[in-house]
Amino acid sequence: MAKTKIEKIASIEEEIKQLENKKKRLIQEQKEQERNPYCFSVGGVGVKIEFAEGGPSLQETLTAFLIRQKSGL
């Protein structure tokens, strides 16, 4: 059975509401990621740094990385 004009309008309005909700959710997710210093973008690629509990600190990890780079490893 074909939709009436009123049903089509209601359907379109529902789609608009869903898109607006999705837009709000995506904006909120973007804001949350901007606050996290361990999430950033490199060349358009999202990067999230995570560390294991009880593992080395960021400073220790970066120091070890720089030492390896300097020694050519």
All heavy atoms as TSV, in Angstrom:
chain	resi	resn	atom	element	x	y	z
A	1	MET	N	N	0.843	-1.179	0.000
A	1	MET	CA	C	0.000	0.000	0.000
A	1	MET	C	C	0.891	1.245	0.000
A	1	MET	O	O	1.856	1.342	0.748
A	1	MET	CB	C	-0.910	-0.021	1.228
A	1	MET	CG	C	-1.866	1.107	1.277
A	1	MET	SD	S	-3.014	0.802	2.642
A	1	MET	CE	C	-4.157	2.079	2.342
A	2	ALA	N	N	0.580	2.174	-0.870
A	2	ALA	CA	C	1.369	3.391	-1.004
A	2	ALA	C	C	1.167	4.301	0.206
A	2	ALA	O	O	0.087	4.337	0.807
A	2	ALA	CB	C	0.956	4.125	-2.263
A	3	LYS	N	N	2.230	5.018	0.559
A	3	LYS	CA	C	2.161	5.948	1.683
A	3	LYS	C	C	1.423	7.207	1.256
A	3	LYS	O	O	1.547	7.661	0.124
A	3	LYS	CB	C	3.561	6.334	2.131
A	3	LYS	CG	C	4.317	5.241	2.808
A	3	LYS	CD	C	5.656	5.769	3.287
A	3	LYS	CE	C	6.419	4.722	4.049
A	3	LYS	NZ	N	7.710	5.220	4.516
A	4	THR	N	N	0.722	7.736	2.205
A	4	THR	CA	C	0.068	9.020	1.952
A	4	THR	C	C	1.106	10.125	2.074
A	4	THR	O	O	2.219	9.903	2.559
A	4	THR	CB	C	-1.062	9.283	2.964
A	4	THR	OG1	O	-0.468	9.421	4.251
A	4	THR	CG2	C	-2.092	8.171	2.951
A	5	LYS	N	N	0.744	11.306	1.635
A	5	LYS	CA	C	1.648	12.445	1.743
A	5	LYS	C	C	2.054	12.704	3.186
A	5	LYS	O	O	3.215	12.977	3.495
A	5	LYS	CB	C	0.956	13.698	1.171
A	5	LYS	CG	C	1.692	14.338	0.060
A	5	LYS	CD	C	0.936	15.543	-0.433
A	5	LYS	CE	C	1.666	16.087	-1.645
A	5	LYS	NZ	N	1.041	17.245	-2.217
A	6	ILE	N	N	1.105	12.588	4.069
A	6	ILE	CA	C	1.369	12.828	5.493
A	6	ILE	C	C	2.337	11.781	6.037
A	6	ILE	O	O	3.263	12.093	6.786
A	6	ILE	CB	C	0.053	12.838	6.301
A	6	ILE	CG1	C	-0.765	14.066	5.896
A	6	ILE	CG2	C	0.315	12.823	7.802
A	6	ILE	CD1	C	-2.138	14.153	6.518
A	7	GLU	N	N	2.164	10.536	5.622
A	7	GLU	CA	C	3.075	9.471	6.069
A	7	GLU	C	C	4.479	9.691	5.509
A	7	GLU	O	O	5.472	9.442	6.191
A	7	GLU	CB	C	2.538	8.102	5.636
A	7	GLU	CG	C	1.277	7.691	6.373
A	7	GLU	CD	C	0.656	6.429	5.806
A	7	GLU	OE1	O	0.801	6.170	4.589
A	7	GLU	OE2	O	0.016	5.709	6.593
A	8	LYS	N	N	4.571	10.136	4.247
A	8	LYS	CA	C	5.881	10.418	3.659
A	8	LYS	C	C	6.580	11.539	4.412
A	8	LYS	O	O	7.771	11.466	4.698
A	8	LYS	CB	C	5.728	10.796	2.183
A	8	LYS	CG	C	5.368	9.636	1.290
A	8	LYS	CD	C	5.220	10.098	-0.156
A	8	LYS	CE	C	4.775	8.956	-1.050
A	8	LYS	NZ	N	4.571	9.401	-2.444
A	9	ILE	N	N	5.824	12.592	4.734
A	9	ILE	CA	C	6.402	13.721	5.476
A	9	ILE	C	C	6.858	13.263	6.855
A	9	ILE	O	O	7.951	13.610	7.315
A	9	ILE	CB	C	5.385	14.883	5.576
A	9	ILE	CG1	C	5.177	15.502	4.192
A	9	ILE	CG2	C	5.841	15.937	6.576
A	9	ILE	CD1	C	4.049	16.504	4.114
A	10	ALA	N	N	6.044	12.447	7.508
A	10	ALA	CA	C	6.420	11.933	8.832
A	10	ALA	C	C	7.673	11.079	8.741
A	10	ALA	O	O	8.556	11.148	9.605
A	10	ALA	CB	C	5.261	11.129	9.421
A	11	SER	N	N	7.770	10.291	7.689
A	11	SER	CA	C	8.950	9.448	7.486
A	11	SER	C	C	10.194	10.299	7.271
A	11	SER	O	O	11.258	10.023	7.841
A	11	SER	CB	C	8.714	8.525	6.287
A	11	SER	OG	O	9.860	7.768	6.023
A	12	ILE	N	N	10.071	11.330	6.476
A	12	ILE	CA	C	11.201	12.236	6.218
A	12	ILE	C	C	11.609	12.952	7.504
A	12	ILE	O	O	12.792	13.086	7.818
A	12	ILE	CB	C	10.852	13.241	5.104
A	12	ILE	CG1	C	10.745	12.502	3.766
A	12	ILE	CG2	C	11.876	14.362	5.029
A	12	ILE	CD1	C	10.182	13.333	2.632
A	13	GLU	N	N	10.614	13.402	8.277
A	13	GLU	CA	C	10.919	14.072	9.538
A	13	GLU	C	C	11.648	13.135	10.501
A	13	GLU	O	O	12.561	13.550	11.213
A	13	GLU	CB	C	9.635	14.604	10.180
A	13	GLU	CG	C	9.060	15.805	9.453
A	13	GLU	CD	C	7.722	16.270	10.022
A	13	GLU	OE1	O	7.075	15.499	10.771
A	13	GLU	OE2	O	7.334	17.405	9.692
A	14	GLU	N	N	11.264	11.880	10.505
A	14	GLU	CA	C	11.930	10.894	11.367
A	14	GLU	C	C	13.377	10.690	10.924
A	14	GLU	O	O	14.288	10.611	11.755
A	14	GLU	CB	C	11.173	9.556	11.338
A	14	GLU	CG	C	11.782	8.499	12.213
A	14	GLU	CD	C	11.809	8.874	13.685
A	14	GLU	OE1	O	10.902	9.594	14.145
A	14	GLU	OE2	O	12.750	8.448	14.374
A	15	GLU	N	N	13.597	10.618	9.614
A	15	GLU	CA	C	14.959	10.483	9.100
A	15	GLU	C	C	15.802	11.696	9.471
A	15	GLU	O	O	16.975	11.554	9.829
A	15	GLU	CB	C	14.942	10.303	7.576
A	15	GLU	CG	C	14.464	8.937	7.146
A	15	GLU	CD	C	14.487	8.763	5.633
A	15	GLU	OE1	O	15.428	9.289	5.002
A	15	GLU	OE2	O	13.567	8.122	5.102
A	16	ILE	N	N	15.218	12.870	9.386
A	16	ILE	CA	C	15.940	14.096	9.755
A	16	ILE	C	C	16.312	14.054	11.234
A	16	ILE	O	O	17.449	14.371	11.615
A	16	ILE	CB	C	15.104	15.350	9.422
A	16	ILE	CG1	C	15.014	15.517	7.901
A	16	ILE	CG2	C	15.685	16.597	10.074
A	16	ILE	CD1	C	14.038	16.581	7.449
A	17	LYS	N	N	15.385	13.617	12.087
A	17	LYS	CA	C	15.681	13.516	13.522
A	17	LYS	C	C	16.824	12.544	13.769
A	17	LYS	O	O	17.719	12.803	14.570
A	17	LYS	CB	C	14.441	13.047	14.292
A	17	LYS	CG	C	13.419	14.116	14.518
A	17	LYS	CD	C	12.268	13.563	15.332
A	17	LYS	CE	C	11.157	14.585	15.464
A	17	LYS	NZ	N	9.994	14.032	16.184
A	18	GLN	N	N	16.804	11.402	13.059
A	18	GLN	CA	C	17.869	10.405	13.231
A	18	GLN	C	C	19.216	10.966	12.786
A	18	GLN	O	O	20.239	10.750	13.444
A	18	GLN	CB	C	17.531	9.131	12.459
A	18	GLN	CG	C	16.383	8.354	13.062
A	18	GLN	CD	C	15.982	7.140	12.224
A	18	GLN	OE1	O	16.574	6.864	11.186
A	18	GLN	NE2	N	14.981	6.403	12.689
A	19	LEU	N	N	19.213	11.699	11.664
A	19	LEU	CA	C	20.458	12.298	11.184
A	19	LEU	C	C	20.971	13.361	12.148
A	19	LEU	O	O	22.178	13.464	12.389
A	19	LEU	CB	C	20.250	12.890	9.786
A	19	LEU	CG	C	20.097	11.870	8.665
A	19	LEU	CD1	C	19.712	12.566	7.361
A	19	LEU	CD2	C	21.368	11.069	8.471
A	20	GLU	N	N	20.065	14.156	12.710
A	20	GLU	CA	C	20.475	15.172	13.679
A	20	GLU	C	C	21.060	14.513	14.926
A	20	GLU	O	O	22.064	14.977	15.470
A	20	GLU	CB	C	19.291	16.060	14.045
A	20	GLU	CG	C	18.901	17.019	12.934
A	20	GLU	CD	C	17.631	17.797	13.227
A	20	GLU	OE1	O	16.893	17.447	14.171
A	20	GLU	OE2	O	17.360	18.755	12.487
A	21	ASN	N	N	20.444	13.427	15.387
A	21	ASN	CA	C	20.969	12.704	16.546
A	21	ASN	C	C	22.344	12.118	16.240
A	21	ASN	O	O	23.247	12.156	17.081
A	21	ASN	CB	C	20.006	11.601	16.984
A	21	ASN	CG	C	18.763	12.160	17.633
A	21	ASN	OD1	O	18.762	13.275	18.146
A	21	ASN	ND2	N	17.686	11.396	17.612
A	22	LYS	N	N	22.497	11.572	15.038
A	22	LYS	CA	C	23.792	11.008	14.645
A	22	LYS	C	C	24.847	12.112	14.591
A	22	LYS	O	O	25.975	11.926	15.055
A	22	LYS	CB	C	23.674	10.323	13.282
A	22	LYS	CG	C	24.949	9.645	12.843
A	22	LYS	CD	C	24.754	8.922	11.526
A	22	LYS	CE	C	26.049	8.231	11.106
A	22	LYS	NZ	N	25.905	7.522	9.837
A	23	LYS	N	N	24.483	13.256	14.055
A	23	LYS	CA	C	25.410	14.393	13.975
A	23	LYS	C	C	25.835	14.827	15.376
A	23	LYS	O	O	27.025	15.033	15.636
A	23	LYS	CB	C	24.731	15.568	13.249
A	23	LYS	CG	C	25.603	16.794	13.133
A	23	LYS	CD	C	24.841	17.911	12.434
A	23	LYS	CE	C	25.606	19.209	12.459
A	23	LYS	NZ	N	24.829	20.319	11.863
A	24	LYS	N	N	24.875	14.932	16.304
A	24	LYS	CA	C	25.197	15.313	17.681
A	24	LYS	C	C	26.147	14.301	18.317
A	24	LYS	O	O	27.094	14.663	19.003
A	24	LYS	CB	C	23.925	15.420	18.522
A	24	LYS	CG	C	23.088	16.634	18.193
A	24	LYS	CD	C	21.818	16.647	19.029
A	24	LYS	CE	C	20.909	17.782	18.616
A	24	LYS	NZ	N	19.628	17.753	19.329
A	25	ARG	N	N	25.873	12.996	18.073
A	25	ARG	CA	C	26.708	11.944	18.654
A	25	ARG	C	C	28.133	12.018	18.099
A	25	ARG	O	O	29.110	11.931	18.848
A	25	ARG	CB	C	26.106	10.563	18.357
A	25	ARG	CG	C	26.868	9.408	18.999
A	25	ARG	CD	C	26.180	8.067	18.741
A	25	ARG	NE	N	25.772	7.863	17.376
A	25	ARG	CZ	C	26.573	7.431	16.394
A	25	ARG	NH1	N	27.816	7.168	16.659
A	25	ARG	NH2	N	26.109	7.264	15.182
A	26	LEU	N	N	28.262	12.225	16.788
A	26	LEU	CA	C	29.590	12.305	16.172
A	26	LEU	C	C	30.360	13.523	16.671
A	26	LEU	O	O	31.566	13.445	16.922
A	26	LEU	CB	C	29.458	12.341	14.646
A	26	LEU	CG	C	28.985	11.044	14.001
A	26	LEU	CD1	C	28.722	11.236	12.518
A	26	LEU	CD2	C	29.994	9.932	14.220
A	27	ILE	N	N	29.663	14.653	16.836
A	27	ILE	CA	C	30.315	15.857	17.362
A	27	ILE	C	C	30.792	15.606	18.790
A	27	ILE	O	O	31.904	15.965	19.168
A	27	ILE	CB	C	29.360	17.071	17.287
A	27	ILE	CG1	C	29.174	17.485	15.821
A	27	ILE	CG2	C	29.874	18.229	18.125
A	27	ILE	CD1	C	28.096	18.524	15.608
A	28	GLN	N	N	29.946	14.956	19.594
A	28	GLN	CA	C	30.316	14.639	20.980
A	28	GLN	C	C	31.525	13.706	21.018
A	28	GLN	O	O	32.456	13.909	21.809
A	28	GLN	CB	C	29.129	14.008	21.720
A	28	GLN	CG	C	29.408	13.717	23.176
A	28	GLN	CD	C	29.716	14.966	23.981
A	28	GLN	OE1	O	29.208	16.042	23.703
A	28	GLN	NE2	N	30.564	14.835	24.972
A	29	GLU	N	N	31.539	12.694	20.146
A	29	GLU	CA	C	32.677	11.772	20.101
A	29	GLU	C	C	33.955	12.510	19.705
A	29	GLU	O	O	35.025	12.249	20.258
A	29	GLU	CB	C	32.401	10.631	19.111
A	29	GLU	CG	C	31.389	9.640	19.604
A	29	GLU	CD	C	31.058	8.578	18.568
A	29	GLU	OE1	O	31.678	8.549	17.482
A	29	GLU	OE2	O	30.164	7.766	18.833
A	30	GLN	N	N	33.829	13.421	18.747
A	30	GLN	CA	C	34.992	14.195	18.310
A	30	GLN	C	C	35.515	15.050	19.456
A	30	GLN	O	O	36.720	15.126	19.690
A	30	GLN	CB	C	34.623	15.072	17.106
A	30	GLN	CG	C	35.761	15.908	16.588
A	30	GLN	CD	C	36.865	15.082	15.956
A	30	GLN	OE1	O	36.596	14.015	15.432
A	30	GLN	NE2	N	38.070	15.559	16.020
A	31	LYS	N	N	34.607	15.686	20.194
A	31	LYS	CA	C	35.019	16.519	21.327
A	31	LYS	C	C	35.712	15.686	22.401
A	31	LYS	O	O	36.691	16.109	22.994
A	31	LYS	CB	C	33.814	17.235	21.932
A	31	LYS	CG	C	33.333	18.391	21.101
A	31	LYS	CD	C	32.157	19.080	21.758
A	31	LYS	CE	C	31.659	20.238	20.910
A	31	LYS	NZ	N	30.497	20.891	21.514
A	32	GLU	N	N	35.196	14.482	22.657
A	32	GLU	CA	C	35.803	13.602	23.658
A	32	GLU	C	C	37.213	13.207	23.244
A	32	GLU	O	O	38.116	13.136	24.062
A	32	GLU	CB	C	34.942	12.362	23.872
A	32	GLU	CG	C	33.656	12.650	24.606
A	32	GLU	CD	C	32.734	11.451	24.676
A	32	GLU	OE1	O	33.135	10.355	24.236
A	32	GLU	OE2	O	31.601	11.615	25.154
A	33	GLN	N	N	37.396	12.938	21.960
A	33	GLN	CA	C	38.718	12.554	21.487
A	33	GLN	C	C	39.678	13.729	21.511
A	33	GLN	O	O	40.867	13.551	21.745
A	33	GLN	CB	C	38.639	11.972	20.088
A	33	GLN	CG	C	38.036	10.592	20.084
A	33	GLN	CD	C	38.182	9.922	18.745
A	33	GLN	OE1	O	38.702	10.493	17.807
A	33	GLN	NE2	N	37.715	8.697	18.668
A	34	GLU	N	N	39.175	14.941	21.287
A	34	GLU	CA	C	40.042	16.114	21.316
A	34	GLU	C	C	40.577	16.362	22.716
A	34	GLU	O	O	41.650	16.895	22.876
A	34	GLU	CB	C	39.283	17.337	20.816
A	34	GLU	CG	C	39.028	17.291	19.333
A	34	GLU	CD	C	38.143	18.426	18.858
A	34	GLU	OE1	O	37.685	19.225	19.685
A	34	GLU	OE2	O	37.908	18.492	17.650
A	35	ARG	N	N	39.835	15.969	23.721
A	35	ARG	CA	C	40.270	16.179	25.101
A	35	ARG	C	C	41.330	15.169	25.525
A	35	ARG	O	O	42.064	15.390	26.457
A	35	ARG	CB	C	39.073	16.070	26.050
A	35	ARG	CG	C	38.140	17.225	25.914
A	35	ARG	CD	C	37.061	17.129	26.958
A	35	ARG	NE	N	35.884	17.759	26.411
A	35	ARG	CZ	C	34.663	17.369	26.598
A	35	ARG	NH1	N	34.409	16.342	27.365
A	35	ARG	NH2	N	33.661	17.991	26.059
A	36	ASN	N	N	41.376	14.031	24.846
A	36	ASN	CA	C	42.306	12.980	25.225
A	36	ASN	C	C	43.660	13.235	24.561
A	36	ASN	O	O	43.774	13.175	23.351
A	36	ASN	CB	C	41.750	11.627	24.778
A	36	ASN	CG	C	42.581	10.479	25.255
A	36	ASN	OD1	O	43.730	10.650	25.656
A	36	ASN	ND2	N	42.019	9.289	25.216
A	37	PRO	N	N	44.697	13.515	25.369
A	37	PRO	CA	C	45.999	13.793	24.761
A	37	PRO	C	C	46.620	12.585	24.081
A	37	PRO	O	O	47.587	12.731	23.353
A	37	PRO	CB	C	46.844	14.255	25.957
A	37	PRO	CG	C	46.203	13.627	27.138
A	37	PRO	CD	C	44.729	13.565	26.824
A	38	TYR	N	N	46.076	11.417	24.318
A	38	TYR	CA	C	46.620	10.213	23.698
A	38	TYR	C	C	45.916	9.867	22.388
A	38	TYR	O	O	46.179	8.830	21.794
A	38	TYR	CB	C	46.559	9.031	24.662
A	38	TYR	CG	C	47.406	9.259	25.883
A	38	TYR	CD1	C	46.830	9.486	27.124
A	38	TYR	CD2	C	48.791	9.284	25.797
A	38	TYR	CE1	C	47.602	9.730	28.237
A	38	TYR	CE2	C	49.578	9.517	26.900
A	38	TYR	CZ	C	48.977	9.736	28.113
A	38	TYR	OH	O	49.749	9.981	29.220
A	39	CYS	N	N	44.976	10.712	21.942
A	39	CYS	CA	C	44.310	10.532	20.651
A	39	CYS	C	C	44.642	11.736	19.777
A	39	CYS	O	O	44.468	12.866	20.188
A	39	CYS	CB	C	42.793	10.438	20.824
A	39	CYS	SG	S	42.247	8.972	21.669
A	40	PHE	N	N	45.127	11.456	18.604
A	40	PHE	CA	C	45.447	12.531	17.686
A	40	PHE	C	C	45.423	11.992	16.265
A	40	PHE	O	O	45.238	10.802	16.041
A	40	PHE	CB	C	46.814	13.158	18.020
A	40	PHE	CG	C	47.921	12.151	18.149
A	40	PHE	CD1	C	48.685	11.796	17.054
A	40	PHE	CD2	C	48.175	11.540	19.353
A	40	PHE	CE1	C	49.701	10.866	17.164
A	40	PHE	CE2	C	49.186	10.603	19.487
A	40	PHE	CZ	C	49.955	10.266	18.384
A	41	SER	N	N	45.588	12.883	15.328
A	41	SER	CA	C	45.539	12.518	13.919
A	41	SER	C	C	46.887	12.809	13.272
A	41	SER	O	O	47.482	13.851	13.497
A	41	SER	CB	C	44.437	13.320	13.226
A	41	SER	OG	O	44.413	13.024	11.855
A	42	VAL	N	N	47.359	11.860	12.477
A	42	VAL	CA	C	48.600	12.041	11.718
A	42	VAL	C	C	48.274	11.782	10.253
A	42	VAL	O	O	47.925	10.671	9.880
A	42	VAL	CB	C	49.707	11.071	12.190
A	42	VAL	CG1	C	50.960	11.222	11.331
A	42	VAL	CG2	C	50.018	11.274	13.653
A	43	GLY	N	N	48.347	12.819	9.459
A	43	GLY	CA	C	48.060	12.668	8.038
A	43	GLY	C	C	46.645	12.180	7.770
A	43	GLY	O	O	46.432	11.424	6.823
A	44	GLY	N	N	45.706	12.582	8.594
A	44	GLY	CA	C	44.322	12.186	8.414
A	44	GLY	C	C	43.987	10.822	9.003
A	44	GLY	O	O	42.861	10.352	8.881
A	45	VAL	N	N	44.956	10.176	9.636
A	45	VAL	CA	C	44.730	8.863	10.244
A	45	VAL	C	C	44.641	9.043	11.754
A	45	VAL	O	O	45.524	9.648	12.367
A	45	VAL	CB	C	45.877	7.884	9.907
A	45	VAL	CG1	C	45.692	6.552	10.618
A	45	VAL	CG2	C	45.988	7.698	8.406
A	46	GLY	N	N	43.579	8.550	12.352
A	46	GLY	CA	C	43.393	8.641	13.788
A	46	GLY	C	C	44.345	7.715	14.520
A	46	GLY	O	O	44.514	6.562	14.145
A	47	VAL	N	N	44.991	8.244	15.560
A	47	VAL	CA	C	45.951	7.467	16.340
A	47	VAL	C	C	45.534	7.538	17.797
A	47	VAL	O	O	45.249	8.605	18.317
A	47	VAL	CB	C	47.387	8.019	16.197
A	47	VAL	CG1	C	48.356	7.250	17.078
A	47	VAL	CG2	C	47.825	8.004	14.748
A	48	LYS	N	N	45.481	6.404	18.448
A	48	LYS	CA	C	45.168	6.354	19.870
A	48	LYS	C	C	46.270	5.544	20.555
A	48	LYS	O	O	46.504	4.395	20.209
A	48	LYS	CB	C	43.810	5.689	20.124
A	48	LYS	CG	C	43.434	5.659	21.584
A	48	LYS	CD	C	42.067	5.064	21.785
A	48	LYS	CE	C	41.688	5.083	23.244
A	48	LYS	NZ	N	40.401	4.419	23.460
A	49	ILE	N	N	46.932	6.182	21.509
A	49	ILE	CA	C	48.019	5.528	22.221
A	49	ILE	C	C	47.463	4.922	23.500
A	49	ILE	O	O	46.739	5.582	24.244
A	49	ILE	CB	C	49.132	6.538	22.565
A	49	ILE	CG1	C	49.727	7.106	21.282
A	49	ILE	CG2	C	50.202	5.875	23.407
A	49	ILE	CD1	C	50.733	8.202	21.532
A	50	GLU	N	N	47.800	3.686	23.730
A	50	GLU	CA	C	47.381	3.016	24.953
A	50	GLU	C	C	48.592	2.343	25.579
A	50	GLU	O	O	49.473	1.873	24.868
A	50	GLU	CB	C	46.310	1.957	24.664
A	50	GLU	CG	C	45.009	2.541	24.180
A	50	GLU	CD	C	43.964	1.471	23.940
A	50	GLU	OE1	O	44.305	0.281	23.903
A	50	GLU	OE2	O	42.806	1.836	23.793
A	51	PHE	N	N	48.622	2.292	26.886
A	51	PHE	CA	C	49.711	1.662	27.602
A	51	PHE	C	C	49.149	0.584	28.522
A	51	PHE	O	O	48.076	0.754	29.101
A	51	PHE	CB	C	50.481	2.690	28.446
A	51	PHE	CG	C	51.125	3.748	27.593
A	51	PHE	CD1	C	50.475	4.945	27.348
A	51	PHE	CD2	C	52.363	3.535	27.030
A	51	PHE	CE1	C	51.056	5.920	26.556
A	51	PHE	CE2	C	52.957	4.505	26.238
A	51	PHE	CZ	C	52.299	5.695	26.002
A	52	ALA	N	N	49.884	-0.484	28.630
A	52	ALA	CA	C	49.475	-1.562	29.517
A	52	ALA	C	C	49.651	-1.124	30.964
A	52	ALA	O	O	50.568	-0.360	31.286
A	52	ALA	CB	C	50.310	-2.807	29.244
A	53	GLU	N	N	48.754	-1.585	31.820
A	53	GLU	CA	C	48.894	-1.267	33.240
A	53	GLU	C	C	50.178	-1.906	33.760
A	53	GLU	O	O	50.497	-3.042	33.428
A	53	GLU	CB	C	47.695	-1.789	34.029
A	53	GLU	CG	C	46.459	-0.959	33.805
A	53	GLU	CD	C	45.347	-1.321	34.762
A	53	GLU	OE1	O	45.631	-1.648	35.930
A	53	GLU	OE2	O	44.198	-1.272	34.319
A	54	GLY	N	N	50.916	-1.152	34.542
A	54	GLY	CA	C	52.155	-1.669	35.097
A	54	GLY	C	C	53.316	-1.605	34.114
A	54	GLY	O	O	54.424	-2.017	34.435
A	55	GLY	N	N	53.068	-1.106	32.907
A	55	GLY	CA	C	54.122	-0.998	31.905
A	55	GLY	C	C	54.912	0.279	32.095
A	55	GLY	O	O	54.673	1.039	33.038
A	56	PRO	N	N	55.871	0.520	31.224
A	56	PRO	CA	C	56.678	1.740	31.340
A	56	PRO	C	C	55.843	2.980	31.073
A	56	PRO	O	O	54.845	2.927	30.360
A	56	PRO	CB	C	57.753	1.549	30.274
A	56	PRO	CG	C	57.175	0.581	29.299
A	56	PRO	CD	C	56.231	-0.287	30.076
A	57	SER	N	N	56.289	4.108	31.619
A	57	SER	CA	C	55.583	5.381	31.419
A	57	SER	C	C	55.849	5.891	30.001
A	57	SER	O	O	56.727	5.377	29.288
A	57	SER	CB	C	56.064	6.412	32.438
A	57	SER	OG	O	57.407	6.753	32.152
A	58	LEU	N	N	55.112	6.905	29.605
A	58	LEU	CA	C	55.321	7.503	28.288
A	58	LEU	C	C	56.742	8.040	28.172
A	58	LEU	O	O	57.405	7.852	27.156
A	58	LEU	CB	C	54.304	8.627	28.053
A	58	LEU	CG	C	54.459	9.402	26.744
A	58	LEU	CD1	C	54.312	8.479	25.542
A	58	LEU	CD2	C	53.427	10.523	26.676
A	59	GLN	N	N	57.217	8.681	29.237
A	59	GLN	CA	C	58.574	9.233	29.219
A	59	GLN	C	C	59.610	8.120	29.036
A	59	GLN	O	O	60.540	8.251	28.241
A	59	GLN	CB	C	58.851	10.006	30.501
A	59	GLN	CG	C	60.229	10.649	30.505
A	59	GLN	CD	C	60.475	11.483	31.748
A	59	GLN	OE1	O	59.620	11.587	32.602
A	59	GLN	NE2	N	61.643	12.066	31.834
A	60	GLU	N	N	59.449	7.022	29.764
A	60	GLU	CA	C	60.392	5.905	29.636
A	60	GLU	C	C	60.348	5.308	28.229
A	60	GLU	O	O	61.380	4.978	27.641
A	60	GLU	CB	C	60.064	4.814	30.663
A	60	GLU	CG	C	60.310	5.233	32.089
A	60	GLU	CD	C	59.713	4.264	33.100
A	60	GLU	OE1	O	58.788	3.497	32.734
A	60	GLU	OE2	O	60.183	4.276	34.237
A	61	THR	N	N	59.141	5.189	27.684
A	61	THR	CA	C	58.981	4.618	26.348
A	61	THR	C	C	59.620	5.517	25.293
A	61	THR	O	O	60.332	5.035	24.405
A	61	THR	CB	C	57.484	4.413	26.044
A	61	THR	OG1	O	56.932	3.568	27.046
A	61	THR	CG2	C	57.287	3.766	24.685
A	62	LEU	N	N	59.378	6.831	25.402
A	62	LEU	CA	C	59.957	7.754	24.428
A	62	LEU	C	C	61.481	7.809	24.571
A	62	LEU	O	O	62.205	7.875	23.566
A	62	LEU	CB	C	59.354	9.149	24.601
A	62	LEU	CG	C	57.906	9.282	24.151
A	62	LEU	CD1	C	57.361	10.659	24.490
A	62	LEU	CD2	C	57.771	9.008	22.665
A	63	THR	N	N	61.967	7.790	25.792
A	63	THR	CA	C	63.419	7.790	26.014
A	63	THR	C	C	64.056	6.558	25.372
A	63	THR	O	O	65.063	6.667	24.661
A	63	THR	CB	C	63.736	7.827	27.521
A	63	THR	OG1	O	63.162	9.000	28.084
A	63	THR	CG2	C	65.236	7.819	27.769
A	64	ALA	N	N	63.466	5.394	25.604
A	64	ALA	CA	C	63.996	4.165	25.009
A	64	ALA	C	C	63.938	4.236	23.481
A	64	ALA	O	O	64.887	3.817	22.793
A	64	ALA	CB	C	63.204	2.956	25.520
A	65	PHE	N	N	62.864	4.807	22.947
A	65	PHE	CA	C	62.736	4.934	21.494
A	65	PHE	C	C	63.838	5.836	20.933
A	65	PHE	O	O	64.486	5.502	19.945
A	65	PHE	CB	C	61.357	5.499	21.141
A	65	PHE	CG	C	61.202	5.864	19.702
A	65	PHE	CD1	C	61.020	4.874	18.740
A	65	PHE	CD2	C	61.241	7.187	19.289
A	65	PHE	CE1	C	60.889	5.206	17.403
A	65	PHE	CE2	C	61.107	7.526	17.963
A	65	PHE	CZ	C	60.934	6.529	17.017
A	66	LEU	N	N	64.045	6.985	21.583
A	66	LEU	CA	C	65.057	7.918	21.098
A	66	LEU	C	C	66.459	7.329	21.197
A	66	LEU	O	O	67.298	7.531	20.315
A	66	LEU	CB	C	64.956	9.237	21.866
A	66	LEU	CG	C	63.668	10.025	21.599
A	66	LEU	CD1	C	63.562	11.217	22.530
A	66	LEU	CD2	C	63.588	10.464	20.148
A	67	ILE	N	N	66.722	6.579	22.250
A	67	ILE	CA	C	68.035	5.928	22.398
A	67	ILE	C	C	68.233	4.911	21.267
A	67	ILE	O	O	69.301	4.841	20.657
A	67	ILE	CB	C	68.155	5.251	23.786
A	67	ILE	CG1	C	68.278	6.337	24.864
A	67	ILE	CG2	C	69.350	4.295	23.829
A	67	ILE	CD1	C	68.180	5.808	26.280
A	68	ARG	N	N	67.175	4.151	20.970
A	68	ARG	CA	C	67.277	3.173	19.866
A	68	ARG	C	C	67.501	3.875	18.536
A	68	ARG	O	O	68.295	3.423	17.722
A	68	ARG	CB	C	66.014	2.305	19.794
A	68	ARG	CG	C	65.921	1.241	20.868
A	68	ARG	CD	C	64.837	0.195	20.543
A	68	ARG	NE	N	63.559	0.776	20.190
A	68	ARG	CZ	C	62.594	1.091	21.060
A	68	ARG	NH1	N	62.775	0.844	22.335
A	68	ARG	NH2	N	61.463	1.616	20.655
A	69	GLN	N	N	66.797	4.989	18.329
A	69	GLN	CA	C	66.960	5.727	17.079
A	69	GLN	C	C	68.376	6.282	16.954
A	69	GLN	O	O	68.985	6.214	15.889
A	69	GLN	CB	C	65.954	6.890	17.012
A	69	GLN	CG	C	64.523	6.451	16.813
A	69	GLN	CD	C	64.297	5.847	15.442
A	69	GLN	OE1	O	64.708	6.412	14.447
A	69	GLN	NE2	N	63.674	4.689	15.410
A	70	LYS	N	N	68.898	6.811	18.057
A	70	LYS	CA	C	70.229	7.412	18.028
A	70	LYS	C	C	71.310	6.358	17.811
A	70	LYS	O	O	72.299	6.600	17.123
A	70	LYS	CB	C	70.497	8.162	19.336
A	70	LYS	CG	C	71.760	8.974	19.306
A	70	LYS	CD	C	71.902	9.835	20.530
A	70	LYS	CE	C	73.170	10.667	20.406
A	70	LYS	NZ	N	73.329	11.574	21.515
A	71	SER	N	N	71.091	5.167	18.366
A	71	SER	CA	C	72.103	4.110	18.210
A	71	SER	C	C	71.947	3.357	16.891
A	71	SER	O	O	72.746	2.483	16.585
A	71	SER	CB	C	72.029	3.137	19.387
A	71	SER	OG	O	70.794	2.445	19.378
A	72	GLY	N	N	70.925	3.685	16.131
A	72	GLY	CA	C	70.754	3.065	14.819
A	72	GLY	C	C	70.033	1.736	14.832
A	72	GLY	O	O	70.035	1.010	13.840
A	73	LEU	N	N	69.408	1.395	15.942
A	73	LEU	CA	C	68.685	0.113	16.018
A	73	LEU	C	C	67.288	0.219	15.478
A	73	LEU	O	O	66.644	1.144	15.410
A	73	LEU	CB	C	68.626	-0.390	17.465
A	73	LEU	CG	C	69.978	-0.727	18.075
A	73	LEU	CD1	C	69.798	-1.143	19.527
A	73	LEU	CD2	C	70.650	-1.849	17.313
